[in-house]
Amino acid sequence: MAAAQGRLTDGAGGAGDGKDGERELNADAFAPLPFRAAVDALRAARPRPRIELEPVTPPRRLAPYAYALEAAVLDEDGDELADGRLILLHDPDGHEAWRGAFRLVTLVRAELHEPEMAADPLLPEVSWSWLTGAMDARGLGYQEAGGTVTRASSHYFGALEERPAASQIEIRASWTPREGLGGVPDTAGHLAAWCDLLAQVTGLPPLGASAGEGPSAAPAAPVVPLPQRRGPRPQR
């Protein structure tokens, strides 16, 4: 897959046309150097096989500067197993709640096709450990990590009663990456850890460090992954 390429934005989050569109297209020239360097690292990332990254317009008003990527995890037949979004926020003046000038925000969603896994009472705790464990395994510094893990079940009735019950897990999280030289965080490393999380949630086998295939060519996962998914996500 080609390296992800996207647009910086100085606070605009819509598709952008007119003046807003011009500001988004020209944001590279106006963004602070640390933010531009952090985004360049994300743009240059090449994910592991079966994880596709695509730049999207970031949300408005969360921070003066923002950049966003969406991901889809595909099975061998090209069916989607999970999706997610990773947003990089930057406030040059710092943010009291972040305790830093950068913040990473994520949403990951996946269908659970293994009934025993969907019913496991420890699933939320284990799912959260996939995120923190992925960053710890890569030696990434971070602080003020927080989030939620939500497990939902859908049961169908009436005209839809032939559909099997479905369960979904959703991970929402944010954390402050440690800033390095020049005030620039290791966004490529955090993206790699995020790809590790996506692999864990969908049951993809871990890649060895010698595989050399993008940011997820990483240390072995710190916890046992979910079983491999069986087939595409149910139609809604």
N, C-alpha and C positions, 0 to 999 in steps of 0.2 A: 504494500500500500504506500502511496505517496505520502510524504510528510504532511501533517495537518497544516493548513494555511487558513488564517482567519483575519478578522478586522479588530483592531483595538477600538475602544469607545471611551469617551471621557464622561461617562454617566448616562449616555443614551442607551436604551435597551430595546427600542422598537425596531422594526425593519428599516425605518429611516428613509425619508425622501425629502426633497427640498433642502433646507438648511441643516436639518438633523442628519440627512444622508451625507451631505458634504462634510459635516463635522466628523462622522464616523469614518469616512474614507480617508480623512486627513489626520486622524488621531495619532498616527505614528509620529508625526512631526511635533505634536504638542505634549505627548505623554512624558512623564519623568523617566530619566534613563534607567533607574532600577526596575520600573514596571516594564519598560520596553525589553530589557534584558530577560526578565522573568517570562514574558510572553514569547520571546524568540525561542527560548528553551522548550516551551510547550509546542510551538509551531514545528520545531525540528524533530519532535518525538515520532518514533515509528513503533506502533504497538505490536504485540505478539500476534501470531496468526489467530484468526477467528474473532479478534476484537477490532472493530472498525471505529475510527474517530472522525468526527466532523465538527468544524467550528460553527457556532451558532451565535445569534445576537444575544448578548448578556442582558439581564434584567436591569431596569432603571432604578436609580435612587438608592441602591444598596451601598454604593461607595463612589467617590469621584472618578475612579477608573475601574474597569472590569473587563474580563475576557472569559469566554465560556466555550466548553467543548461538550459534545454529546457522544455517547458511545453505545454501540450495539454489540452484543455477544452472539455469535452465530454458531449453530451446530454444523456438522459435516455436510448437511443438505442445504445449508443456507437459511434455515429457519431461525428466528430470533429466540434466544433463551433468556435474555435480560437486556435492560437498557439502563442508562444512567446519564447524569450530567455533572460536570465538574466546573465550578466557577472560581476564578481568581479575582479577588477584590484588592484594591490598593487605595489607601488614604495617606498621602505624603506627610500629613501632620500627625499621623498615628491615631490610634483608636483606643480609648480607655478599656473597653470591654475586650478587645482583641489582645491587648498588651503587645502591640506591634503595629507595623504599617501595612502588613499583608494578612489576608485571610483566605482560606480555601473552604468552599462550601460544596457539598455533594448530595445528590439523591441517586440511589440505586434501587431498582425494582427487578424482581425475578419471580417467575412462577415456580411453585414447588409441586413436582409431580410424584414425589415419594410420600405416601400417606404417613409413614412412620416418622419421617423427618419433619413434616408439617406439624405433627402432634407432639414433637419433642419439647418438653417444658424449658429446656436449656437453650433452645434455638436462639432467642434474642441475645442472651449473654455470649454465646459462641459467635453469632454474627458480628457483634460489636468487637469481639477479639480479633476477627479477621482484619478489620481496619487498623486497629492499633498494632496488632502483631505484624502486619505487612510493613508499617512504617518502622517499627522496631527492628525487624529483620534486615532492613536496608540501612540501618544506622541513621535514620533521619531525625533531626531535632524538631520538636513541636511542643506546643503548650495550649492551654485553655481548650482542650478537645471536649466536645459535647455533642449530644445528638439523641435520636430516638430510633428504635427498631420496632416496626409494626408488622404484625402477622394478621392477615385477614383471610377469611374463608367465604366462598360464594357457593350457594346451593340454588339449584334451578328448579322451577316449578311450572306447572301448566304446560303451555306450548313449548317450553324450554326444558322440560323435565328429562329429556333424553341426554342432555349434556351432563357429563360427570362433574361432581363437585370439584372446585378449584381453590387452591390456596396460593397466596402471594406474600412475599416478604418485601418490606420496604425499609431501607436504611437512609436516614437523613442525618447528616453530620456536618460539623465545621470545626476547623482547628487553625491555629496560627503557626505557620512554618517558621523555623529559625532562620534569621537573615544571616547571610555570609558576607563575603567581601563586597564592598560597595553597597551594602544594604540589600543585596539580591538573594532571595531564598532559592533553594535547590528545587525549582518547580519540576524539572525533568524527573528527579528522584521521587517526588510526591506523586507525579502522574504515574510513574512505574508502580508505586505502591497501590495506587487506586486501581490500576489494571490487575494487580494481584488480587485485590478485593473482588473485582468482577469475575476473575477466574474461580475464586473460592466459591462465590455465590452460585455459580453455574456448574460447578463440578469439573471444570477443565483441569487436566493434569498439569502440575507445575512444570515449568521449564527449568532445566539445569543452567547453572551459570555459564557453562561452556557452549550453550546453544547459540548465544550471540544474536538472538532475535528480538531486538527492540527492548523497550523499557521493562518488559515483564520477564526478560531473561535474568532471573533473580534467584536468591536463596530459596531453599525449599520452604513451603508454607509452614507456619508454626502450629497449625491445627489441622485436623483431618477434614478434607473438603466434603461437600455434599456429594451423594452419588450422581453419576452422569445423568443428565436429563433424558427423558424418554419422549422424543417427538416435539413438535412445535407447540407454542403457547396456544391455549384454547381461543377460539374465535369469540368475540363479544358482540 
